[in-house]
Amino acid sequence: MTDRLRVIQWATGNIGTRALRAVIEHPQLELAGVWVSNPDKAGLDAGTLCGAGPTGIMATGSVDEACAIPVDCVLYMRQGTDIDELCRLLAGGKNVVTTRGDFHHPAGMAPALRERIEQACLAGGTSIYSTGSSPGFVTEALAIPLVSLSRRLDCLTIDEFGDCSSRNSPDLLFNVMGFGQPIGDFDQHRADHVKADFAASLSQLADGLGLVIDRWQAHGEYSAARTAAPIAAGTIAAGTMAAQRITIEGLAAGTPRLRFRANWYVSRDTDHPDWELRESGWRIRVAGDTPLDVGITFPVAPEHYAAFTPGLTAHRAVNAVAAVCAAPPGIRTTVDLPQVLAQFPTQSLA
């Protein structure tokens, strides 16, 4: 490819800011615009927003101004999905790669919504693709080649581990996530919220594998600290919540065939040693005629972890731009797209 693809970065939160810098540095992409929701960011140079050098591209808070910029693709990373906005972008000839989880499984979308998005894609000759690290990479892009070694799949289990002990965010950890609180009943609404995106992503995988999933279920559990645990945000008292686990399962004839578990914790010394809490990362197990047990960890120092994690989601979205721009119009999935390849700047070995 000789011509660089023109891109608008849509929103600049933690993930959007990392994506913005990645676009600026990408050898096959050209930053053409930035849309921001925060009025304080409007008028700032894109490089200022992400810690890069000056680009001459100024952020705008106007949807009309952003939509008027001719581009090949929009990296859509705003908080919340605005369907009117997306349809306007797609019908206007702009492909969309998004870290929003609304489009992992087209067949599971509300029929009216799916029809509206697909009509916008047809009108603009464009495509839209939901991706990220989890769901996305680990539930689709990594799972597909691992399962490709099998001819019988009994169950695919993906465990995600998140060690939150080094995060100095007291409000998030204690008030939002509930660490350090007395053990009580798990809020089913929280489990169902997680299920929405992960069941959709795994349903895409099931369709690709020809697995018929009868139903999806979700449940959450808490585990208490056995001893007091000092963490960056404070102290977790013994007997209070130190770990939580949400399990999403796709069942066929009452038997789990696809499973995702989110294991978030601030201490591994809990009253559920059977949870086998590992360092942050993933464990993927394939049970069947070709069993596998694959572990992935992130060799990053705790003090660098907050700066590292946005790239897990942002970089895959940026790397997917070329494949999505070349794809047929419509809602695209990891199953039907070609392999997403990263293109790196030329580096001198001298």
C-alpha positions in Angstrom: 0.0 0.0 0.0 1.5 3.3 -1.1 -1.2 5.8 -0.1 -1.7 6.4 3.6 -5.2 6.0 5.0 -6.6 9.1 6.5 -8.0 8.8 10.0 -10.1 10.7 12.5 -9.5 10.0 16.2 -13.0 10.2 17.8 -12.5 10.9 21.5 -9.4 11.2 23.6 -9.9 9.4 26.9 -7.2 6.9 28.2 -7.6 4.6 25.2 -8.3 7.3 22.7 -5.2 9.2 23.6 -3.1 6.1 23.2 -4.7 5.4 19.8 -4.1 9.1 18.7 -0.4 8.8 19.3 -0.3 5.4 17.6 -2.0 6.9 14.5 0.5 9.9 14.4 3.4 7.4 14.5 1.9 4.8 12.2 3.7 4.6 8.8 0.5 3.8 6.8 -1.9 6.1 8.5 -2.4 9.9 8.3 -4.1 11.8 11.1 -6.7 14.1 9.5 -8.8 15.1 12.4 -9.6 14.7 16.1 -13.0 15.0 17.8 -13.2 15.7 21.5 -16.1 15.8 24.0 -14.3 18.0 26.5 -14.5 21.7 25.5 -11.2 22.4 27.2 -9.5 20.2 24.6 -11.1 21.9 21.5 -8.5 23.9 19.6 -5.5 22.1 21.0 -3.0 20.4 18.7 -3.4 16.7 18.4 0.2 16.2 19.5 -0.4 18.2 22.6 -3.3 15.9 23.6 -1.2 12.8 23.4 2.4 13.9 24.2 3.6 13.9 20.6 5.2 16.7 18.7 3.0 19.4 16.9 0.9 18.0 14.1 -1.0 21.0 12.8 -4.2 19.1 13.4 -6.4 20.9 15.8 -9.1 19.1 17.9 -12.7 20.0 17.4 -15.7 19.6 19.6 -18.1 20.0 16.6 -19.5 16.8 15.1 -20.4 18.8 11.9 -16.8 19.9 11.5 -15.4 16.4 12.1 -17.9 14.8 9.7 -16.9 17.3 7.0 -13.3 16.0 7.0 -12.7 13.5 4.2 -11.2 10.4 5.7 -11.0 6.7 5.1 -11.7 5.6 8.7 -12.8 6.8 12.1 -11.4 5.4 15.3 -14.5 5.6 17.4 -13.7 5.6 21.1 -16.1 7.8 22.8 -17.9 7.0 26.1 -21.2 5.6 25.1 -22.4 4.7 21.6 -24.3 7.4 19.6 -26.1 5.5 16.9 -27.2 8.6 15.0 -23.6 9.8 15.0 -22.3 6.4 13.8 -24.8 6.1 11.0 -23.9 9.6 9.8 -20.2 8.6 9.7 -20.9 5.4 7.9 -23.3 6.8 5.4 -20.9 9.6 4.7 -18.2 7.2 3.5 -16.2 6.7 6.6 -15.3 3.2 7.8 -15.4 2.8 11.6 -13.2 0.8 14.0 -14.5 1.0 17.5 -13.6 -0.2 20.9 -17.3 -0.1 21.8 -18.6 -3.6 22.2 -21.9 -3.2 20.4 -21.0 -4.9 17.1 -19.1 -8.1 18.1 -22.1 -10.3 17.1 -24.3 -8.9 14.3 -26.8 -11.8 14.6 -27.4 -11.0 18.2 -28.1 -7.3 17.7 -31.6 -5.9 17.9 -33.0 -6.4 14.4 -34.0 -2.7 13.9 -30.6 -1.5 15.0 -28.7 -4.0 12.9 -30.8 -3.0 9.8 -30.1 0.7 10.4 -26.3 0.2 10.7 -26.1 -2.1 7.7 -28.2 0.4 5.6 -25.8 3.2 6.6 -22.9 0.9 5.6 -24.4 0.2 2.2 -25.2 3.9 1.6 -21.6 4.9 2.3 -19.8 1.7 1.0 -18.3 1.3 4.4 -17.8 -1.2 7.2 -17.7 -1.1 11.0 -15.8 -3.4 13.4 -15.7 -3.7 17.2 -12.4 -4.8 18.7 -10.1 -4.5 21.7 -8.1 -6.6 24.0 -10.9 -8.2 26.1 -13.4 -8.8 24.6 -11.8 -8.9 21.2 -8.2 -10.2 21.1 -8.4 -12.8 23.8 -12.0 -14.0 23.1 -11.7 -14.0 19.3 -8.3 -13.3 17.6 -6.3 -15.5 20.0 -9.0 -18.1 20.6 -9.5 -18.9 16.9 -6.0 -20.2 16.2 -5.8 -22.1 19.5 -9.1 -23.9 18.8 -7.9 -24.5 15.2 -5.7 -27.4 16.5 -8.8 -29.3 17.7 -11.3 -31.6 16.0 -13.4 -31.9 19.2 -13.9 -29.0 21.6 -15.4 -29.8 25.0 -14.9 -26.4 26.5 -12.9 -23.3 26.0 -12.2 -21.4 29.2 -10.6 -18.0 29.3 -9.5 -16.6 32.7 -8.6 -12.9 32.9 -6.6 -11.8 35.9 -6.4 -8.2 37.0 -4.2 -7.3 40.0 -5.5 -3.9 41.2 -3.3 -3.6 44.3 -0.9 -1.1 42.7 -3.7 1.3 41.5 -3.9 4.3 43.7 -7.6 5.0 43.0 -9.4 4.8 46.3 -12.8 5.9 45.0 -12.8 3.4 42.1 -11.5 0.5 44.2 -13.4 1.0 47.5 -16.6 2.7 46.4 -17.2 1.6 42.8 -15.6 -1.9 42.8 -16.3 -2.5 46.5 -12.9 -3.8 47.6 -12.5 -3.6 51.4 -16.3 -3.8 52.0 -18.2 -6.4 54.0 -18.9 -9.6 52.0 -22.5 -9.5 50.7 -24.6 -10.8 47.8 -23.2 -10.1 44.4 -25.1 -7.5 42.4 -26.5 -9.5 39.5 -26.8 -6.3 37.4 -23.0 -6.1 37.4 -22.7 -9.7 36.2 -25.3 -9.1 33.5 -23.5 -5.9 32.4 -20.2 -7.9 31.8 -22.2 -10.6 30.1 -23.5 -8.3 27.4 -20.2 -7.7 25.7 -18.4 -11.0 26.4 -21.4 -13.2 25.5 -21.6 -11.3 22.2 -17.9 -11.8 21.4 -18.0 -15.4 22.3 -21.3 -15.9 20.3 -19.4 -14.7 17.3 -16.8 -17.4 18.0 -19.5 -20.0 18.5 -21.1 -19.2 15.2 -17.7 -19.4 13.4 -17.1 -22.8 15.0 -20.6 -24.2 14.3 -21.3 -24.5 18.1 -25.0 -24.1 18.9 -25.3 -22.3 22.3 -28.7 -22.7 23.9 -28.3 -19.9 26.5 -25.8 -17.6 28.2 -25.6 -17.3 32.0 -23.6 -15.0 34.3 -22.9 -15.0 38.0 -20.5 -13.2 40.3 -18.7 -14.2 43.5 -16.7 -12.4 46.2 -13.7 -13.7 48.2 -12.6 -12.2 51.5 -9.0 -11.3 52.6 -7.6 -13.8 55.1 -5.2 -11.2 56.5 -5.0 -7.4 56.3 -3.6 -6.3 53.0 -1.9 -2.9 52.5 -2.4 -1.7 48.9 -1.6 1.5 47.1 -5.0 3.0 47.7 -5.2 2.1 51.4 -5.6 -1.1 53.5 -7.9 -4.1 53.0 -9.0 -5.4 56.4 -9.1 -9.1 57.1 -12.6 -10.5 56.4 -13.5 -7.8 53.8 -13.7 -8.2 50.1 -10.3 -8.7 48.4 -11.2 -10.5 45.2 -14.2 -10.8 42.9 -14.9 -13.1 40.0 -17.6 -12.9 37.3 -18.2 -16.0 35.2 -19.9 -15.9 31.7 -20.8 -19.3 30.3 -22.4 -20.4 27.0 -24.3 -23.7 27.5 -25.3 -26.4 25.0 -27.6 -29.1 26.4 -26.9 -27.8 29.9 -23.1 -28.2 29.5 -20.7 -25.2 29.4 -18.9 -25.0 26.1 -17.5 -21.5 26.1 -16.5 -19.7 29.4 -15.0 -16.4 30.3 -14.0 -15.5 33.9 -12.9 -12.0 35.0 -10.8 -12.3 38.2 -10.1 -8.9 39.8 -8.3 -8.7 43.1 -6.2 -6.6 45.4 -4.8 -9.6 47.4 -4.3 -13.2 46.5 -4.5 -14.4 50.1 -8.2 -15.0 50.2 -10.6 -17.6 51.5 -11.0 -19.0 48.0 -7.6 -20.6 47.3 -9.2 -22.7 44.6 -9.5 -19.5 42.4 -5.8 -19.8 41.7 -5.4 -16.1 41.3 -2.4 -15.4 39.0 -0.5 -12.2 38.1 -2.3 -9.9 35.7 -2.8 -11.5 32.3 -4.8 -14.4 30.7 -5.0 -18.1 31.0 -6.7 -19.9 28.1 -7.6 -23.6 28.4 -8.9 -25.8 25.6 -10.5 -29.0 26.7 -11.1 -31.6 23.9 -9.1 -33.9 21.8 -6.2 -31.5 21.6 -6.0 -30.0 25.1 -4.0 -26.8 25.7 -3.2 -24.6 28.7 -1.8 -21.2 27.6 -0.7 -18.5 30.0 0.0 -14.8 29.1 1.4 -12.3 31.5 2.5 -8.7 31.2 6.1 -8.1 32.2 5.6 -4.5 33.3 6.7 -2.9 36.6 3.7 -1.9 38.8 4.6 1.8 38.5 4.3 1.6 34.7 1.2 -0.5 34.6 -1.3 2.3 34.4 0.5 3.7 31.4 0.8 0.3 29.7 -2.8 -1.0 29.8 -4.5 1.5 27.4 -2.3 0.1 24.6 -3.7 -3.4 25.0 -7.1 -2.1 23.6 -6.0 0.9 21.5 -3.2 -0.7 19.5 -5.3 -3.5 18.1 -8.0 -1.0 16.9 -5.3 1.1 15.2 -3.8 -2.0 13.6 -7.2 -3.1 12.3 -7.8 0.1 10.2 -6.3 -1.2 7.0 -8.3 -4.5 7.1 -11.6 -2.7 7.8 -11.1 -0.2 5.1 -10.5 -3.0 2.6 -13.5 -5.1 3.8 -16.9 -5.3 2.1 -19.6 -3.0 3.4 -21.4 -4.0 6.6 -20.8 -5.1 10.2 -17.5 -7.0 10.1 -16.2 -9.5 12.7 -12.9 -11.1 13.5 -14.2 -14.3 12.0 -14.7 -12.8 8.6 -11.9 -10.3 8.5 -8.3 -11.3 7.4 -5.6 -11.4 10.0 -5.0 -8.0 11.6 -1.3 -7.2 11.1 0.7 -4.5 12.8 2.8 -2.3 10.5 5.8 -0.7 12.3 7.8 2.4 11.5 11.1 1.6 9.8 13.8 1.4 12.4 17.5 1.8 11.9 19.7 -1.0 13.3 22.7 1.4 13.5 
